[in-house]
Amino acid sequence: MKLGLIGVPQYHGCDNNGVQYGPQKLRTNNLEKTLKSKGIKVKYIKDIEIEIIDNKDKFKGDKNIKFYESIYNTNIKLADTVYNSLNEEYFPIILGGDHSLGLGSISGASKYFDNIGVVWIDAHGDFNTEVISESKNAHGMPLAFLTGYGKKELVNLYFEGVKVKEENVFHIGGRDIDEKERELLNQTKVNLYDKEVIDKKGFTCIIEEILKKCEEQNINALHISFDIDFMDKYLVPGTGTRVEGGYTVEDSKYILKELIESKLVKSMDFVEFNPLLDEDNKTLDICNELLEYFVEVLIKEI
């Protein structure tokens, strides 16, 4: 098995200092050692270089998107890195950094696979456009851009056109979705498994439904985009947008295992770990546990 680790030390999408230290912290605390011990051929791709922008200039590029130039340029570089990793037959795991990086990682994967599906695991919708966003933070916008909504330059990032069909997006875990964002989501074909749906159906039924739709829609690859705030706020103090009423480590493992065993998963994001907010390495330990579990299951299926 060949694995590519791509670090994206980006905080501009969340405007919250500390999340940029996540990739290095994750790599150097057991992950590298674990991968080597399992005999996995790992390509440690150098971290994507992030531009230095003074805080006072955050709206210089676009009045509706903080740090717009950095968001755009970082995602272009990331998209190309992911695409090249797939071309070289390395499975890309993208370590964040904030969730704005999903625009770049999925754009790169979308160029490689002709009918990609996305499983977006997150407490938030991430489906704001720059116009309706309340915070103007880009980490709340990538899914909208990927499906063709919002700023044209970001919709057409890396290559022109929609990166993932609305009906090929499976959003799991939403419990803090902005009013206008939900209105927009309700106008789309996005498969939204929010807290209300999860409470009603349960994860087993939801995963079965997702895999059935993948077959019906001829999806030939899945990209998992995992935001650690999917889990309950009391489990993961080391993230910037914690929400109560979330899910457990075991829930997360179950979802990852069932998706990987479909043999459709070809790339993954792991985002929003902020070491500066962590308490006694509680979040770091959970992140390491999940990443190691993901790789262990992946080894068995590839």
C-alpha angles and dihedrals in degrees: 000000000000120000129188118203112201118187121205108186093190127147099158092093094060099027089221118124117231105040089092088071092059100091096053093043091052095046097048098044105076099303096096092042092048094050093049092048090056092053094245116159103234127191108202100206112201115258114270107259113246122207120242110236125175113242091236089061097052093115096039095104099039130002090216101045123053114230091000097171092052093047091051097045095043092052093048090054092044093049091053092047093051092046092050091046091055091046089056090049096248117140104233120224109184115206117202161245111168126339096258084088089075088081092062100038094050093043089056093047091045091057089054099043119050099212110023126179125206128211105197110194109192146125089230132059097233085199101114120124119218089258099054098034113116096198098036087221111144094217086075093056115050099098091054092053092046092055095045106268126123136010110023095220091057095042087055096041114145093355133013120269143022114334099201130017115245092238089053092062117095112188116194129188106017113162102143107052121154117242097243090041090056090048089055093045091051089058092056137070092242112138102236116193099180127169093279092054093043092052089051102042107022127221096279093060092043095052091047089052093049093050092047090053090048089057094044092048094045093238107178099189139022127211115200116209107190121190111189091220085077083085122074117282092242092058097050113038088159099079131082104230106042119176127192122230092051135138140274137252088252091053089052093049092049093053093046093047095049093048095046092049088060086068089225098105110105105159141012144200122209110189154167100038107150112190092191090064097044123113118219090333090292094141093040091056092050092047091051091048092052095045093048091048091049091053093045092054091043092055091057093052103043 
